[in-house]
């Protein structure tokens, strides 16, 4: 079971549809991608301050190895320690960056998959905003494929065919 911190834009109550699309789900667990590919993972998640910190640490490690004559194994294990730190704290780094960008923590969800966490969150969130759905109405509707037999007036481009503009 994983725990997800859900971050919603600060203006979530003003425009529910846009806020729902902008929600970010951050899993609270060890990140293997962050461990193996530290700089690329940091750049992918736009963690610029953490990337600069990693770059300074890597340059200091290289300079210490060059000027102090550290052994190759000392440099390797020092870099592994940095990678373990980023792997352990990657979720917290993402959460902090989202808060700096104006996102608020909307909910904490425990679930076995991200898809299930999204369903739980959006069901809770819409209820909290006062938007009720019928119990018989599914949370997500299946989309029927468009065929040549479908009339042109019923063909839809996009995800929400019934949405009002």
C-alpha positions as CSV (number, residue, x, y, z in Angstrom):
1,X,0.0,0.0,0.0
2,X,1.4,3.4,-1.0
3,X,0.6,6.8,0.4
4,X,0.1,9.7,-1.9
5,X,0.1,13.4,-1.1
6,X,-2.3,15.2,-3.4
7,X,-1.4,18.8,-4.3
8,X,-4.1,21.0,-5.8
9,X,-3.7,24.5,-7.3
10,X,-4.4,27.3,-4.8
11,X,-7.5,28.4,-6.9
12,X,-9.1,25.0,-6.7
13,X,-12.5,26.3,-5.5
14,X,-12.7,29.0,-8.3
15,X,-12.4,26.6,-11.3
16,X,-12.9,23.0,-10.3
17,X,-12.4,21.5,-13.8
18,X,-9.0,23.3,-14.3
19,X,-7.9,22.5,-10.7
20,X,-8.8,18.8,-11.1
21,X,-6.6,18.7,-14.2
22,X,-3.7,20.4,-12.4
23,X,-3.6,18.1,-9.3
24,X,-0.3,16.4,-8.6
25,X,0.0,13.0,-6.9
26,X,3.3,12.6,-5.1
27,X,4.0,9.0,-3.8
28,X,5.7,8.9,-0.4
29,X,8.2,6.1,-0.9
30,X,11.8,5.4,-2.0
31,X,12.2,6.6,-5.6
32,X,14.4,4.2,-7.6
33,X,14.5,6.6,-10.6
34,X,15.8,9.4,-8.3
35,X,18.4,6.9,-6.9
36,X,19.8,5.7,-10.3
37,X,19.3,8.9,-12.4
38,X,19.7,11.8,-9.8
39,X,20.3,14.8,-12.1
40,X,17.8,13.7,-14.8
41,X,15.1,12.9,-12.2
42,X,15.6,16.3,-10.6
43,X,15.4,18.1,-14.0
44,X,12.4,16.0,-15.0
45,X,10.4,17.1,-12.0
46,X,11.7,20.7,-12.3
47,X,13.5,20.7,-8.9
48,X,15.9,23.4,-9.9
49,X,17.2,24.2,-6.4
50,X,17.8,20.6,-5.6
51,X,19.5,20.1,-8.9
52,X,21.9,23.0,-8.1
53,X,22.5,21.5,-4.7
54,X,23.3,18.1,-6.3
55,X,25.6,19.9,-8.8
56,X,27.5,21.7,-6.1
57,X,27.9,18.5,-4.1
58,X,29.1,16.6,-7.1
59,X,31.6,19.3,-8.0
60,X,32.8,19.5,-4.4
61,X,33.2,15.7,-4.4
62,X,35.2,15.8,-7.6
63,X,37.4,18.7,-6.3
64,X,38.0,16.8,-3.0
65,X,39.0,13.7,-5.0
66,X,41.4,15.7,-7.1
67,X,43.0,18.0,-4.5
68,X,42.8,15.8,-1.4
69,X,43.6,12.6,-3.2
70,X,40.6,10.6,-2.1
71,X,40.4,7.0,-3.2
72,X,38.0,5.9,-5.9
73,X,36.0,3.9,-3.5
74,X,35.6,6.9,-1.1
75,X,34.3,9.0,-4.0
76,X,32.0,6.2,-5.2
77,X,30.5,5.6,-1.7
78,X,30.1,9.3,-1.2
79,X,28.1,9.6,-4.4
80,X,26.0,6.6,-3.4
81,X,25.2,8.3,-0.1
82,X,24.0,11.4,-2.1
83,X,21.9,9.2,-4.4
84,X,20.4,7.4,-1.4
85,X,19.5,10.7,0.1
86,X,17.8,11.9,-3.1
87,X,16.0,8.6,-3.4
88,X,14.7,8.8,0.1
89,X,13.7,12.5,0.1
90,X,12.6,12.8,-3.5
91,X,8.9,12.9,-2.6
92,X,9.5,15.6,0.0
93,X,11.6,17.6,-2.5
94,X,8.7,17.4,-5.0
95,X,6.1,18.4,-2.4
96,X,8.2,21.4,-1.3
97,X,8.6,22.5,-4.9
98,X,4.9,22.2,-5.5
99,X,4.1,24.3,-2.4
100,X,6.5,27.0,-3.6
101,X,4.7,27.0,-6.9
102,X,1.4,27.8,-5.2
103,X,-0.1,24.3,-4.7
104,X,-1.8,23.3,-1.5
105,X,-2.0,19.9,0.0
106,X,-5.6,18.8,-0.7
107,X,-5.6,15.3,0.7
108,X,-3.5,12.3,1.7
109,X,-4.6,9.0,0.1
110,X,-3.5,5.5,0.9
111,X,-4.0,3.1,-2.0
112,X,-2.5,0.2,-3.8
113,X,-2.1,2.1,-7.1
114,X,-2.1,5.6,-8.4
115,X,-5.2,5.0,-10.5
116,X,-7.1,3.9,-7.4
117,X,-5.7,6.8,-5.4
118,X,-7.0,9.2,-8.1
119,X,-10.5,7.7,-7.9
120,X,-10.5,7.9,-4.1
121,X,-9.3,11.5,-4.1
122,X,-11.6,12.8,-6.7
123,X,-14.7,11.1,-5.1
124,X,-13.8,12.8,-1.8
125,X,-12.8,16.1,-3.3
126,X,-16.0,16.5,-5.3
127,X,-18.1,15.6,-2.3
128,X,-16.2,18.2,-0.2
129,X,-16.8,20.9,-2.8
130,X,-20.5,20.2,-2.6
131,X,-20.7,18.5,-6.0
132,X,-22.9,15.4,-5.6
133,X,-23.1,12.6,-8.1
134,X,-25.7,9.9,-8.2
135,X,-24.7,6.6,-6.6
136,X,-25.7,4.8,-9.7
137,X,-23.6,7.1,-11.9
138,X,-20.1,5.7,-12.3
139,X,-17.2,7.9,-11.3
140,X,-15.6,7.4,-14.8
141,X,-17.7,6.7,-17.9
142,X,-16.5,4.4,-20.6
143,X,-16.0,6.1,-23.9
144,X,-17.7,4.5,-26.9
145,X,-15.5,4.3,-29.9
146,X,-16.4,6.5,-32.9
147,X,-17.2,4.5,-36.0
148,X,-18.3,5.6,-39.5
149,X,-21.9,4.7,-38.5
150,X,-21.8,7.4,-35.7
151,X,-23.6,10.6,-36.9
152,X,-21.4,13.6,-37.2
153,X,-23.4,15.5,-34.5
154,X,-22.5,12.8,-31.9
155,X,-18.7,12.7,-32.6
156,X,-16.7,14.2,-29.9
157,X,-13.1,15.3,-29.7
158,X,-11.8,15.5,-26.1
159,X,-12.4,13.8,-22.8
160,X,-15.5,15.5,-21.5
161,X,-18.2,15.4,-24.2
162,X,-20.9,16.9,-21.9
163,X,-18.8,19.7,-20.5
164,X,-20.2,23.2,-20.8
165,X,-17.9,25.9,-22.0
